[in-house]
Amino acid sequence: MPRYKVFAAIDLGSTEITMKIAEVSKKNGISVLDTVKYDLPIGKESYAVGKISYNLVDKICNCFEEYLRIMKSYGVDEYVCYATTAVREASNSEYIIDQINIRTGIKVTIISNEEERFLHNKAFALNNSYFDDIIEAGAVLVDVASGSVQVSHYEQSKLKFSQNLPMGSLRVLENLSTVKNSTTSFSSVLEDFIKAGINNYKNVFYKNPNYKYFVIMGNQVRYIKKICGISSDSITEENIDDVYKIISEYGPQYVEDKYEVPYDIAKLMMPSILFYKMFMSKDKNKIIIAPEISLVDGILVEYVEKNAYTHSHSGPAAWGGEAVQNRRLGRDRALRRKLYNHRLRYTAQGLPGHNQPSGLR
């Protein structure tokens, strides 16, 4: 086995396509080299009309063609690309996967909700040294995605239950899209809608779970912390309430302008926070934890384990820390041009071995 490999983890998600490139080795574990994000409203179409348009499929393929150039620049040896709820639920999902493979050579695997959340929890466990302690003491994990919400309860290091609710942040907004412009208090309508949907589930499986820690997970977590000015994983209910007040009173455009939160993320913050609050205990002694975990982190951990590389509880720095150049593509053409002009650490080369994209020349 070589001393290290350069690996790319790709998430074809509901609101963006994310790629994280890392060097993995037995000596150093995971060292993230770059993270790239491309905004695409895939879930908006899939949840609203049940399929993804040809125009959007074309944009997905264009994004992957750009990602191939980045992978080649870093000398990526292997990659894994997973698609989640938006593609999984689209009636033309097979067509989408085939088109991506034909046009770019990239093989996309559609994973189940259970597989997706398992990867989230695995990344959380292996990237945070306190994981074992909190599940021993009792913890509820609420993982909010665009298409669904997963609620898991651990006690004495054992999983007591894990339940999926098919009503994620983007899905509920799409369900209420016709109502939004006809009401003066959309936040109240949204809260009532989410409460009604959740109560049916809570009455069945969420009956006074015993826990000390409440863990919020999802793409919005890092932006909630950013608005609060928090860099650690600790957050308070007051912090979360303050963010909800800002987004509900001033709207996503204000949040984008003032806090530099992408608009497509900002508009999902209000339903995401409502989901967290619905499951949050009123006990003030409960400790709220907000780790920044994504599916690409889970893909990286999965790859490391399968290939017998070393992983360690190194905290956020193990996933790139300040060295990671986080880039959001799609809106800023100047940024995209800069991306390809900038000198990269690794010389261009092909992708030998497993999952070699034919699109690389």
Steps between C-alpha positions, in 0.01 A plus 500: 500500500636850414596733783204723422218546252309804388127433529192701400166467680203640306145560623230557238258663744166681493631857500865467400765267363790479744845355440767458765850396392734350759835329532464183706788303650576259781729754663287815489147367451289755311639834382245702308640688202195674361121529524287618209125567494271567207148633566225318309130479601467128426262431787276792408402325177503148634276573801263726305439304179653159570771517234809696400488698175735446206631854546600428859656166403710697251616734778585202722717354223670837442581516871653152494710594197643789704557268794693262275743778413553573870549131577756472222688805629533340842599161360202324654552122510147390590159651564153410624186691402172447684158642414236542769129580542440741210640261238375190679138619494507637143301285257780536244786418738640225274513742207689755715760247612545369144544849355763592756692182427473532120597867489767512772600143581412555866315214665232618742353267760159577649498420872207447732404735779627244752839485330523880485426548871734214592783683323408825680512327839822318413669829407371659821628209710846484347556873475402588858673352801199572724261276303542195724441709812177661379336180379587340833337788690202507263465699179236590242628572149277699265640500147310736270547456126316657208269204446470335841583512871665220694456480877720258697519434874804349673509396863775310685687476168212315334274621221148502647320612185558673168209634298485672162239768430437576129467876551836677467566876482471540122214254468275689744572830322402344169182359657409850619617691191146586392413630848804720558384800297144488628574542872641783707649261757675222313714411804183410695367292212834322468517432873146357508569283196821354645346454845202311356726270300743432782241439773375189320848351523582629848193334646621165370876490560613815682353457847717675759839361398763518773797706383749763608624617160304634205693493171393707200633388163455610139634740238358804680692441825821674396302804385295515819830508690640759261211738565546450876877552475565154647802293402468209746245217491316639804187707440206611714128501440514880524751506214269292285198718590694814406581361154137398449386849593740658250402274211125517569491880541746610231500214250769301316618789281594702809685199645693455176598867483589548866648164596620372161282192521407365153139589422399139425631400843349802679148421380528149648608621843154584631347152444824333616498690829133419550579130464772530765274691736214250466716221642696710748428439869393794716745383765758779529760251626517330161819574306466586130779397263535624141766306305571591138454167325418435135449197279839549333661463844323167537615389154858583597473298821346208310786504249763514774347203682458289186861558400647446849641850534532662841236733632518699821299729726680809376209743519400742224861544386500144373235606250697795368483769767612841385710347223196391301405732219121485507361606167143545393461484125202567278429866569841660477660455159809695604549253781478211258761657272725560799464136598661379179769768491623433847805278543413169664715279716480192282603471136242391246478126446241237421288304745632143488315215660153488652232737366716665235297771323524472124448878481856563617743559217 
